């Protein structure tokens, strides 16, 4: 019984929380260079300090590499935040991808892990989206 409770506690600890807080992913998704992934932001995802919902994706890059990151959605105004491996914001965008889609074009300062926050620009908005990293 104790093992079951511990496993259930670990499962619950890994779920997204609706409480506002810093952009710290519980279990980030992973995207590779030159690929595209789909996701869905829900009311159960974590929230930024402004209470907007978000999900985090991680990718690896090389120092000096120019990346283009697109976050697209037909269901909400997409907002993208690029962070370094410690969670510090190094770039962000709202509508440079055309319409309400986000696009970040950025030269990576170091080789290693980066985090991309896929965010609904408007508080309370959520829905399906795609991310591409090139």
Secondary structure, 3 states (H helix, E strand, C coil): CHHHHHHHHHHHHCCCCCCECCCCCCCCEECCCCEEEEEEECCCCCECCCCCEEEEEEEEECCCCEEEEEEECCCCCEEEEEECCCCCEEEEECCCCCCCCEEEEEECCCCEEEEEEEEECCCCCCEEEEEEEC
